[in-house]
């Protein structure tokens, strides 16, 4: 009976390691945001930047910043820098104190959709 559990443990550990290895090489994973998620800022320079692992596709990247009422506050000047670590950026008009949401959507080079939100506030 103990031999059987040992085989199951080895199989379980092998499967977990394979899954971790696959995810480690994934492209298009959001690695950093500027401003950081849930960051409370006393000053904001009007620049929003998202950094992704690996390359993302030039096909239809989306980056939108909205205020707490859902009104778009970015300048619609989205830029995508494609490199080893791709960067998506947009500028905003001058923002007042309040809560803001960053919404993004990109495609990886292999066709996977990566999307999400990040929040920040200005004091």
DRENPA-3360 file (N, C-alpha, C; in nm, 2 decimals, always signed):
BEGIN
1 = XXXXXXXX = +0.08/-0.12/+0.00/+0.00/+0.00/+0.00/+0.09/+0.13/+0.00 ~ +0.20/+0.13/+0.08/+0.28/+0.24/+0.08/+0.35/+0.27/-0.05 ~ +0.38/+0.16/-0.13/+0.44/+0.18/-0.26/+0.35/+0.25/-0.35 ~ +0.22/+0.22/-0.34/+0.12/+0.28/-0.43/+0.11/+0.43/-0.40 ~ +0.11/+0.47/-0.27/+0.11/+0.62/-0.24/+0.24/+0.69/-0.29 ~ +0.35/+0.62/-0.28/+0.47/+0.68/-0.33/+0.46/+0.71/-0.48 ~ +0.41/+0.62/-0.56/+0.39/+0.64/-0.70/+0.30/+0.76/-0.73 ~ +0.19/+0.77/-0.65/+0.10/+0.88/-0.66/+0.16/+1.01/-0.63;
9 = XXXXXXXX = +0.24/+1.02/-0.52/+0.31/+1.14/-0.49/+0.41/+1.18/-0.60 ~ +0.48/+1.09/-0.65/+0.58/+1.12/-0.76/+0.50/+1.17/-0.88 ~ +0.39/+1.11/-0.92/+0.31/+1.16/-1.03/+0.25/+1.30/-1.00 ~ +0.20/+1.32/-0.88/+0.15/+1.45/-0.85/+0.25/+1.56/-0.86 ~ +0.37/+1.54/-0.80/+0.48/+1.63/-0.80/+0.52/+1.66/-0.95 ~ +0.53/+1.56/-1.03/+0.57/+1.57/-1.17/+0.47/+1.66/-1.24 ~ +0.34/+1.63/-1.22/+0.24/+1.71/-1.29/+0.25/+1.86/-1.25 ~ +0.26/+1.89/-1.12/+0.28/+2.02/-1.07/+0.40/+2.09/-1.13;
17 = XXXXXXXX = +0.51/+2.02/-1.13/+0.63/+2.08/-1.19/+0.61/+2.11/-1.34 ~ +0.55/+2.03/-1.41/+0.52/+2.05/-1.55/+0.43/+2.17/-1.57 ~ +0.33/+2.19/-1.49/+0.24/+2.30/-1.50/+0.32/+2.43/-1.47 ~ +0.40/+2.43/-1.37/+0.48/+2.55/-1.33/+0.58/+2.58/-1.44 ~ +0.64/+2.49/-1.50/+0.73/+2.51/-1.61/+0.66/+2.57/-1.73 ~ +0.54/+2.53/-1.77/+0.47/+2.58/-1.88/+0.43/+2.73/-1.85 ~ +0.39/+2.76/-1.73/+0.35/+2.90/-1.70/+0.47/+2.99/-1.69 ~ +0.58/+2.94/-1.65/+0.70/+3.02/-1.64/+0.74/+3.08/-1.78;
25 = XXXXXXXX = +0.72/+3.01/-1.88/+0.75/+3.05/-2.02/+0.64/+3.13/-2.09 ~ +0.53/+3.15/-2.02/+0.42/+3.21/-2.09/+0.45/+3.36/-2.13 ~ +0.40/+3.40/-2.24/+0.42/+3.53/-2.29/+0.30/+3.61/-2.26 ~ +0.31/+3.74/-2.25/+0.20/+3.83/-2.24/+0.14/+3.84/-2.10 ~ +0.21/+3.79/-2.00/+0.16/+3.80/-1.86/+0.19/+3.94/-1.81 ~ +0.10/+4.01/-1.75/+0.12/+4.14/-1.69/+0.22/+4.13/-1.57 ~ +0.33/+4.20/-1.58/+0.43/+4.20/-1.48/+0.43/+4.32/-1.39 ~ +0.40/+4.43/-1.45/+0.40/+4.56/-1.36/+0.31/+4.66/-1.42;
33 = XXXXXXXX = +0.26/+4.74/-1.33/+0.17/+4.86/-1.37/+0.23/+4.98/-1.31 ~ +0.21/+5.09/-1.38/+0.25/+5.22/-1.33/+0.13/+5.31/-1.36 ~ +0.06/+5.36/-1.26/+0.07/+5.33/-1.11/+0.04/+5.19/-1.08 ~ +0.10/+5.14/-0.96/+0.08/+5.01/-0.91/-0.07/+4.99/-0.88 ~ -0.11/+4.86/-0.88/-0.25/+4.83/-0.85/-0.28/+4.87/-0.70 ~ -0.39/+4.94/-0.68/-0.44/+4.99/-0.55/-0.35/+5.10/-0.49 ~ -0.26/+5.16/-0.57/-0.17/+5.26/-0.52/-0.25/+5.39/-0.49 ~ -0.22/+5.46/-0.38/-0.28/+5.59/-0.35/-0.17/+5.69/-0.38;
41 = XXXXXXXX = -0.19/+5.78/-0.47/-0.09/+5.87/-0.51/-0.12/+6.01/-0.46 ~ -0.02/+6.09/-0.42/-0.04/+6.22/-0.38/-0.01/+6.31/-0.51 ~ +0.06/+6.26/-0.60/+0.08/+6.33/-0.73/+0.08/+6.23/-0.84 ~ +0.03/+6.27/-0.96/+0.02/+6.18/-1.07/+0.07/+6.25/-1.20 ~ +0.17/+6.19/-1.27/+0.23/+6.26/-1.38/+0.15/+6.24/-1.51 ~ +0.04/+6.17/-1.51/-0.04/+6.16/-1.63/+0.00/+6.04/-1.72 ~ +0.09/+5.96/-1.68/+0.14/+5.85/-1.76/+0.10/+5.71/-1.70 ~ +0.04/+5.63/-1.78/+0.00/+5.50/-1.73/+0.08/+5.40/-1.82;
49 = XXXXXXXX = +0.15/+5.31/-1.75/+0.24/+5.21/-1.83/+0.21/+5.07/-1.77 ~ +0.20/+4.97/-1.86/+0.19/+4.83/-1.83/+0.30/+4.76/-1.89 ~ +0.37/+4.67/-1.81/+0.48/+4.59/-1.86/+0.44/+4.45/-1.87 ~ +0.46/+4.38/-1.98/+0.42/+4.24/-2.00/+0.55/+4.16/-2.02 ~ +0.54/+4.03/-1.98/+0.65/+3.94/-2.01/+0.63/+3.90/-2.15 ~ +0.74/+3.88/-2.22/+0.74/+3.84/-2.36/+0.67/+3.94/-2.45 ~ +0.65/+3.90/-2.58/+0.59/+3.99/-2.67/+0.44/+3.98/-2.68 ~ +0.38/+4.09/-2.70/+0.24/+4.09/-2.72/+0.22/+4.13/-2.87;
57 = XXXXXXXX = +0.11/+4.10/-2.92/+0.08/+4.13/-3.06/+0.04/+4.27/-3.08 ~ +0.07/+4.32/-3.20/+0.03/+4.46/-3.24/-0.12/+4.47/-3.27 ~ -0.18/+4.35/-3.28/-0.33/+4.35/-3.32/-0.41/+4.40/-3.20 ~ -0.48/+4.51/-3.22/-0.58/+4.57/-3.13/-0.55/+4.57/-2.98 ~ -0.43/+4.62/-2.94/-0.42/+4.64/-2.79/-0.51/+4.75/-2.74 ~ -0.56/+4.73/-2.62/-0.65/+4.83/-2.56/-0.60/+4.87/-2.42 ~ -0.60/+5.00/-2.40/-0.57/+5.05/-2.27/-0.65/+5.17/-2.24 ~ -0.74/+5.17/-2.14/-0.84/+5.27/-2.12/-0.83/+5.31/-1.97;
65 = XXXXXXXX = -0.84/+5.43/-1.93/-0.84/+5.48/-1.80/-0.98/+5.55/-1.78 ~ -1.05/+5.51/-1.67/-1.18/+5.57/-1.64/-1.19/+5.62/-1.50 ~ -1.27/+5.72/-1.47/-1.29/+5.77/-1.34/-1.40/+5.68/-1.27 ~ -1.43/+5.72/-1.15/-1.53/+5.65/-1.07/-1.67/+5.65/-1.13 ~ -1.70/+5.74/-1.22/-1.83/+5.74/-1.28/-1.83/+5.67/-1.42 ~ -1.71/+5.61/-1.45/-1.70/+5.54/-1.58/-1.66/+5.63/-1.70 ~ -1.63/+5.75/-1.67/-1.60/+5.84/-1.78/-1.45/+5.82/-1.82 ~ -1.43/+5.81/-1.95/-1.29/+5.79/-2.00/-1.21/+5.92/-1.98;
73 = XXXXXXXX = -1.09/+5.90/-1.92/-1.00/+6.02/-1.89/-0.87/+6.01/-1.95 ~ -0.84/+5.91/-2.03/-0.72/+5.90/-2.10/-0.73/+5.98/-2.23 ~ -0.61/+6.00/-2.30/-0.61/+6.08/-2.42/-0.62/+6.00/-2.55 ~ -0.65/+5.87/-2.54/-0.66/+5.77/-2.65/-0.53/+5.77/-2.73 ~ -0.42/+5.79/-2.67/-0.29/+5.79/-2.74/-0.21/+5.67/-2.71 ~ -0.27/+5.55/-2.71/-0.21/+5.43/-2.68/-0.08/+5.40/-2.76 ~ +0.02/+5.36/-2.69/+0.15/+5.32/-2.76/+0.19/+5.18/-2.71 ~ +0.24/+5.10/-2.80/+0.28/+4.97/-2.77/+0.43/+4.96/-2.82;
81 = XXXXXXXX = +0.52/+4.93/-2.72/+0.66/+4.91/-2.75/+0.68/+4.76/-2.74 ~ +0.72/+4.70/-2.85/+0.74/+4.56/-2.85/+0.89/+4.53/-2.84 ~ +0.92/+4.45/-2.74/+1.06/+4.41/-2.70/+1.05/+4.28/-2.63 ~ +1.16/+4.25/-2.56/+1.16/+4.13/-2.48/+1.06/+4.14/-2.37 ~ +1.04/+4.26/-2.32/+0.93/+4.29/-2.23/+0.85/+4.40/-2.29 ~ +0.74/+4.37/-2.34/+0.65/+4.47/-2.41/+0.59/+4.57/-2.31 ~ +0.58/+4.69/-2.36/+0.52/+4.79/-2.27/+0.40/+4.86/-2.35 ~ +0.29/+4.87/-2.28/+0.17/+4.94/-2.33/+0.16/+5.07/-2.25;
89 = XXXXXXXX = +0.13/+5.18/-2.31/+0.12/+5.30/-2.23/+0.02/+5.40/-2.29 ~ -0.03/+5.49/-2.21/-0.13/+5.59/-2.25/-0.11/+5.71/-2.16 ~ -0.15/+5.83/-2.20/-0.14/+5.94/-2.11/-0.29/+5.98/-2.08 ~ -0.30/+6.06/-1.97/-0.43/+6.11/-1.93/-0.43/+6.26/-1.93 ~ -0.54/+6.32/-1.93/-0.55/+6.46/-1.90/-0.52/+6.48/-1.75 ~ -0.50/+6.61/-1.71/-0.48/+6.63/-1.56/-0.59/+6.57/-1.48 ~ -0.56/+6.49/-1.38/-0.66/+6.42/-1.30/-0.67/+6.49/-1.16 ~ -0.80/+6.49/-1.11/-0.82/+6.54/-0.98/-0.82/+6.43/-0.88;
97 = XXXXXXXX = -0.84/+6.46/-0.75/-0.84/+6.35/-0.65/-0.96/+6.26/-0.68 ~ -0.95/+6.13/-0.65/-1.05/+6.04/-0.68/-1.00/+5.90/-0.71 ~ -1.09/+5.81/-0.75/-1.05/+5.67/-0.78/-1.06/+5.65/-0.93 ~ -0.96/+5.57/-0.98/-0.95/+5.55/-1.12/-0.93/+5.40/-1.15 ~ -0.97/+5.36/-1.27/-0.96/+5.22/-1.31/-0.88/+5.21/-1.44 ~ -0.78/+5.13/-1.45/-0.71/+5.10/-1.58/-0.77/+4.97/-1.63 ~ -0.81/+4.97/-1.76/-0.86/+4.85/-1.82/-0.77/+4.82/-1.94 ~ -0.73/+4.69/-1.95/-0.64/+4.66/-2.06/-0.68/+4.53/-2.12;
105 = XXXXXXXX = -0.64/+4.51/-2.25/-0.66/+4.39/-2.33/-0.55/+4.38/-2.44 ~ -0.48/+4.27/-2.44/-0.38/+4.25/-2.54/-0.39/+4.11/-2.59 ~ -0.34/+4.08/-2.71/-0.32/+3.95/-2.76/-0.17/+3.91/-2.76 ~ -0.14/+3.79/-2.72/-0.01/+3.74/-2.73/+0.02/+3.70/-2.87 ~ +0.15/+3.68/-2.90/+0.19/+3.64/-3.03/+0.13/+3.51/-3.07 ~ +0.10/+3.43/-2.97/+0.04/+3.30/-3.01/-0.11/+3.30/-3.00 ~ -0.17/+3.42/-2.99/-0.32/+3.44/-3.00/-0.40/+3.43/-2.87 ~ -0.33/+3.43/-2.75/-0.40/+3.42/-2.63/-0.45/+3.57/-2.59;
113 = XXXXXXXX = -0.56/+3.58/-2.53/-0.61/+3.71/-2.48/-0.57/+3.73/-2.34 ~ -0.51/+3.84/-2.31/-0.47/+3.88/-2.17/-0.54/+4.01/-2.14 ~ -0.63/+4.01/-2.04/-0.70/+4.13/-2.01/-0.72/+4.14/-1.86 ~ -0.75/+4.26/-1.81/-0.77/+4.28/-1.67/-0.79/+4.42/-1.64 ~ -0.79/+4.45/-1.51/-0.81/+4.59/-1.46/-0.70/+4.61/-1.34 ~ -0.67/+4.73/-1.32/-0.59/+4.78/-1.22/-0.65/+4.91/-1.16 ~ -0.64/+4.93/-1.04/-0.70/+5.05/-0.98/-0.59/+5.13/-0.91 ~ -0.62/+5.26/-0.91/-0.54/+5.36/-0.83/-0.62/+5.47/-0.79;
121 = XXX = -0.57/+5.55/-0.70/-0.64/+5.67/-0.65/-0.54/+5.78/-0.64 ~ -0.60/+5.90/-0.64/-0.52/+6.02/-0.62/-0.58/+6.09/-0.50 ~ -0.49/+6.12/-0.40/-0.54/+6.19/-0.28/-0.56/+6.33/-0.30;
% end
